[in-house]
Amino acid sequence: MKKLIFISFSLLCLAILASCGKNATTQTSADYNISSFETALDNGEDLTDKTVVFNVEKTSHNILSGNYSLLAGNDNNLSFKSKKDPKVAKNDIVIIKVKSTSGASGKYNISYTDLSEIKKMDDVSIVHKKMDQKKLALNITDDQVADEDGKVRIKGSTSLPNTQVTIGMGIIGDSTTSDSKGDFILSYDMLNSLKTDSIKVTASIGDKKVTKTITLKQNQKIIESYEASGASAASKEKESKAANTTSATQEKKEPTPPAIQITFAELMDKLNSNQLAEGEIYTFNAGVIAKSGKNYPDHWSDKINNHFVRLCDPNNISSTIPVYAESIDVSHALTSGTVIPSFTAKLVNVKAYGDEIGYGLSFLITSINGKELDTSGFKAK
């Protein structure tokens, strides 16, 4: 009889344990419910190792990524992901421990560990039942100045950490994420701007977004260089007019020889076989080697401050030549809508070619797409 009672008691215990099954839990508290957790995400808080309790609205399994997802929040905008099958169903209540978070515009992916299932939400003690939404503010000072390379390191801060910050729409302009203190640095290139640029900087996190327009200043040395170049050109033009006025008996200059239409490949053949001579003029189509990731030409200066860029064969971009031209003039050719710009170049003998001191034959661009350029600032000898 005692043996029968013992067996019955054992079976009863097993039945009780089986009925508990996956609903058993050792966890009775959580840091957040789903509402306060979403607010904390929107506030940019670091939620690593925090716990959240929520009702599973939907489950899914991505065969390609291997992720099992538990969806919750408004419009299922929170996706809790794990490579391990949580073995829970819709309307189950679970507590998870956050491993990492990612996302923006109110939609977040949360990697988690340590899932526990709860019978009733009332069984859980929640530390942060409600959280206040923090306002997003963007702090950037006006009149930040470019360095001697024409680049501005735009320093600023956001009131919320881990906020995405972009110049413009962030497609062409630089973008970054503010750090845990809200600080950030963006990079902006002002080489094609003479004095100032006005740009829009946008900060966004969750459904919060703020935009500020700031003014950036060009480096004073670059401004002085442009102004000196313009003054030199004006002075030479004035001297030229005076000389023409006072020299009535001066012999007329011989007319400029007509430009020879040639392909880029033919021009390169003449160059490589030493068949070019000073004073010859050629018109040809060429591509422009643009600065990496930018929409203006790669450019630099020689030892006597002549500016030049690099052109290429439109049919073979590995075939290139350096030509003397202002990068701004060539930049206009890049954005003018012409598929392949047309260049007219005059062969000149240059005192300083690139980093070398000494004479060398090179190309001086005198017109682009038929528009004459001001080459008075060019120093040939």
ZIJOJO-V717816 format. One line per field, one symbol per residue. psi: psi as a letter, one per 30 degrees, with the letter a starting at -180 (. if undefined). Layout:
psi=???
This chain:
psi=eeeeeeeeeeeeeeeeeefebffklgkgllelaeeeeeeeeffgljgkglkkklkjelllkjeefgkkkjkllkghfkjjkkfkjfhllkflklklkkelllllhfkkkjkllhkkkkekeffkkkeiekkkkkkkkkjkklhkklafggkkjjkalkfklhkkklkbfgeelllaklafffklklkkkgegkeelkklkkkkkkbgkkkkkklkkklkeeeeeeeeeeeeeeeeeeeeeeeeeefifgkkkkkkkklkkklleeeeeeeefghgklkfkkkklkllkjlkkglgllklalafggkkllkllkffiffjlkkkklkeeeeeeeegffkejkkkkkkkljkejjbgkklkkklkjkflkhfkkljgffkje.
